[in-house]
Amino acid sequence: MSLGHIIDILFGSSLEWRFVRAFVYISLGAVLWQLRPVPASQRSISATRNAVVRGSRRGLWIGTIFATAALVCVGAFGVGLSPARHTEKSVALTGPVHIDLGPPYVGVFEPGEEGTYQPVNQFGNETGRQPQIVLSYSAWNQPFNSQFANTIRNANGIPFLEVLPKGIPMSSIADGRWDAYIRGFAKQVRDFGSQVVIGFAPEMNGNWYSWGNGNTPTSDYIAAWRHVVDTFRAAGATNVTWLWVINDVVPGESQVKLWWPGANYVTWVGIDGYYYEPTDTFDSVFGLALSEVRSLTNKPVLISETAVGPGPQAASQIKGIFKGVTSNHLMGMVWFDESQSGGQYMRNWRIEGDTARIDAFRDGIASLTRNSP
């Protein structure tokens, strides 16, 4: 147990140590009170009371020493009060495992999650790791769902919200015509008070959204992005992690640098990419996008949406995602856990009940925790 850990336990704000911390503080305070100087007029105290005071002091010192020793033992040996650490043993359990919130993150999107958190919990049960990031989607002009954000926070997770301004001209956002809505949303996020990851108008380098390539000038997109961020900051919503999300890059597509709003307006970069073919690898899906991002910025990178459908190569592909996250020093990955149908791009991404993919996911988590810096 390091000195820094002891200092964090004694003087930090983490809730899991609050009872031990309170006992130590009360004990030390009582000792200091007993050792205060006593005026001469009050020194004619009875021998019996002096004995009681001396005994009290001894008891308080013993209690303080015991509490501090217990604190050190708990930190050194991992006895029950602290959260599970990033170890192989923690991911070998069958139930959901709550771990520290630091990267590398494992996150999830679950359809219906805003109505009931049960799908998110089930994902944690089957994969052996409770999601640290929970992705949801918000339509334009829809208020911030603070109730769902609180549910995520109470489960030791971070809300990740992708805001989708479908059909809204980026120029109208940049010109301030939506400021009342943006300010109201920003104040709701500010009042939530904890970290919220927001991806505004994602996958702009693709052509399937109204704000994307071929549908909106890059200058309008950049101006809208900056205006949204500036409006949030003016409202005091400093708890936002701004995630600039691109889609995986294939040769011939729009260069992502044309959409870059600038380092002052981005906290993390997100890359969305799915495994559509059995020959897909981490490098073939994310390699070109990562290369373009690295040429732009050294901001942290998160795989913000990914999934692998059923198939003979699914297990190795899933393990490859975790290996790629580790070897490229990424922030983590978010699994899109929805069963879709309707062609090459609409697969059954849901892994619950698929033993091969679940086992691969668990193996990937184990390798991620072992190899994380």
Secondary structure, DSSP 8 states (H G I E B T S, - for coil): --HHHHHHHHHS--GGGHHHHHHHHHHHHHHHHHTS---GGG----HHHHHHHHHHHHHHHHHHHHHHHHHHHHHHHT-TTS-B-SSHHHHSSSS---B-S-SSEEEEE-TTTTT-SHHHHHHHHHHTS--SEEEEEEETT----HHHHHHHHHTT-EEEEEEE-TT--HHHHHTTTTHHHHHHHHHHHHHH-S-EEEEES--TTSSSSTTSTTTS-HHHHHHHHHHHHHHHHHTT-TTEEEEEEEE---TTS--GGGG---GGG-SEEEEE--B-STT--HHHHHHHHHHHHHHH----EEEEEE-B-SSTTHHHHHHHHHHHHHHTT--EEEEE--B--SSTT--B---TT-HHHHHHHHHHHHHHHHH--
